[in-house]
């Protein structure tokens, strides 16, 4: 963190946000003291959570690359977080130099700091919006300008749905986004789980977010599988059947080496819309 860190007008810097906590875990600089303190509290109860963050970032990059290699040239990255090394547009443009990306996050700092990424190519845009209002995203001028509904889309929802409560029905939200994509599109998704995790660690992890801008919601593998209803899961690594797996394993060249305690906090999958 730096005292010169820019902030959007009206933001409460005493309230930690998921995007800025994630930035701290990835050893970025776009966070405030409250975010660093919250991250350190999580590390106290879940020491392997920094490994979890890097595992999640690796999954995001590998999945985006894989989707691009299937011929997809346009992406909507919801819950994109603050810019860091290997952002979506940087990853997919290695496959398709003309790839188009729309970043979406409800933390206004993401929009502020991502502006520096845009350049003048006209192929990347960022908007501050809440995934709980699909219409505000799907109908946004930036999305309409860059995302062609007649072409397959890569929908990236990395570690973001865990901030949506059951009563807000995140499954219907995901279905709304998927319905807007043409067949041949792909969805990549990761989500925190408390399956087989120590209850005290889960509770301590969750309570850090009680006074944050968003609250934390852990889900089981079965609950996470519901996000993929109607979609065709792809094999997560060579030799595996189409399935949901841990974040470190998806796309891994050496599955045994990639497995870790941190990775096992996150389920993930990539699926195709038939």
N, C-alpha and C positions, 0 to 999 in steps of 0.2 A: 504494500500500500504506500501511496505517496500523498503528502499533504496537498499537492497540486492537482490531485485527481479531479477531473471535471465531473460534474453531476447535473442531471436535468433539474430544472427549477421545481421546487416543491417536494423532492424526494426526501424521505425520512431515513437518514444514514444510520440511525440508531437501531433500525429494524433490519435484521439480516435477510437476504434474499437467496433463493436456491441458485440462481445464476452466479452470484458473487461468491457464495460458499464453494461452488464447483470450481470457479476460477482460482480460489485459494488452494484447493486440493491439487489443482494442476500446476501450482506454483506460478500463477499469473500475478499481475499487479493491479488488476481492475476490481478492487474490493476495498471495503472500509473496515475500521476496527471492529465493529459489531459482527461483520461477516467472518473475520479471522477468529474472533473469540468463539463464535458458534462452531466453526470448523474444528477448533482445538478441543471443544467439549465433545464433539463427535469422536475425534481421534482418541480421547480418553477412554471412551466406552467401546469403541470399535477401532482398534489400532490399524487394522488392515484396510480401512476405508479409503485411504489414499490410493492403494493398489486397485481398489474397486473403481475409483474415478478414472484411473488410467486405463483399466480394462474396458470400461464403458466407452472411453474416447477411441480406443483401438477398434472396438466393434463398430462404432459409428463410421469410421474411416474405411474399414474393410468392406462393410455392407454397402456404403455409397459407391465405392469403387466397383464392387461386383455388379450392382444394379446398372451402373453406367456401361459395363462390359456386355450387358444384355441388350444394348442399343438404346437405352433411355438417355435422353438429352435434356430433360427438364426436371427440376427437383423443388419440392417444398419442404423446408426444414423447420418443423414446429418445435419450439422449445430449444432453439439453437444455442442459447447461452452467449456469453461474451466471447469475442474473437480470440483465438489462440493459434498455435501452430497446426497446420493441416486442416483448415476450415473446409467446409463442404465444397465450395466453388473451386478451391485450389486442388482438391482431390479429384473431382470429376472432370475438371478441365484438362487433366493429364490424359484422359481417355477421349474426351470430346472438347476440343478448344472452343467450340461454339455453345457449350452447355450453358443453360440458364438456371439460376437459383434464386428462390425467394426465401429469405430468413424471416422467422416469426418468433417473437418472444414478448412476454408481457412485462418484462423489466425494462423501463425506459432507458436505462444505461446501455442495454444491448443495442438499441437503435442509435444512440449517440456515438458509441465507440465503433460500431460497425460501418458507419458512414465512410470511414477511412479506407475500408476494403473495396468500396464500390468502383472507384476509378471512373473512367468515362466509357467503358465498354458497352454499357446499356444492357448487360446480361445478368447483372446481380442487383437485387433490391432487398431492403430490410424494412420491416414494419413492426410497430408495437401493437400487439393485439393479443387477445386471450383465447386460447384454444377452446374454451368452454362456449364460445360464440362462433361456431363454424361459419355462419353467414358473413360475419365481419371479416373473415379471412378469405373465404372462397369468392366473395363478391368484391373484394378490395381491388382498386384500379391496378395496383402493382402486380397482383396475381393475374388479373385479366390480361395485362400487357405482356407478361413473360411466359405464362403457362397456357399452352394451346390445348383445349379440351379434346381435340381430335388426335392428340399424340399421347403415348404412354408417359406416365409421370412416376417419379420416385418420391414417395411420401416417407419422410424420416421423422420418427417420433421417439427420440432417444432420451430415456430417463426423464420423461415429462408427465406421463399419465399418473404417476404416483403422487402427484400434487392435486389430483382431482378426486373428490370424495365419492363414495358409492351413491349417495343421494343425488349427485349431479349426473349420474348415469354415464360414465365415461365410455361405456361400450356403444351406446347410441351415438355419441360424438364421433368415435372412430368410424362407425358405419356410415355416418354422414359424409365424412371426408372420402372414404373409399367409394361411396356411391357416385361422387363427383368425378372419379377417374375412369378412363376408358379401360376396357379389357387389355391385358398385356402390361398394365402398370404394376408396380411393386410397392409394398409397405415394409419398412424396417422399423422395429420397435424393441425397446428394452425397458425393464421395469424392476424395481426393487422387490425382493421377496423376504418373508420371514420364515420360509420353509426350512426346517432343521436348524434354525438359528437360536442361540440362547435367549430366552425371554427377557432377561435383564438387559442384554445388549440391545435387543430390539426396542425395548421400552425407553432406554436411555437415548438411543438414536432418535426415536420419534419425538421425545420431549424437547429436544433441542429446537425443533421447528414449531413448538407450541406458540412462540411469540415472534415467529418469522412472518414474512409476507405471504407465505403459503404453508399449509400443514402437510405432513407426511402420511401416506397411506400405503402400507405394505400389502401385497396380494400373493395368493398362492399360485402355483403353476396352473391349476385348473382355471382360476379366475383370469389369469393372463392369457390362457389359450382362447378364451372367449373373444378377445380382440381380433382373433384371426378367423372367426366364423365366416364361412363362404369363400375363404382364400385358400390357395394351395401353398403349403409350407415347402420350402426348398431345403435340401440337405445342408446342414450347417458346416460340414467339413467332409473331406473325402472318406468314403466308406460308411458314413452315417446315413440313417434313413431321414426323410423329411421330418423335422421335429423342432421343438423348443429346446434350447440348451443354455448353458452359462455363458456370460459375455466373453470370457477369455477364450472359450473354445470355438466360437463361430469364426470360420475362416482361418483357423490356426493351422500352420503347417505341421507342428508337433503338438498334438492334443495333450499329451501327458505333461509336457513342459509348460503349456499354457494354463493348465488348471491351477487354481490358487484359492485360498480362503476368501480373498477380496472379490474375486470373480464370482464366487458362489452367492454373493448378495444380489446378483442380477441375472434374471432370465432374459433371453432375447430370441428373436427369430426374424427371418425375412420371408415374405410370402408374395405370391403372384395373384393378381386378380384374373380369374379365368374369363 
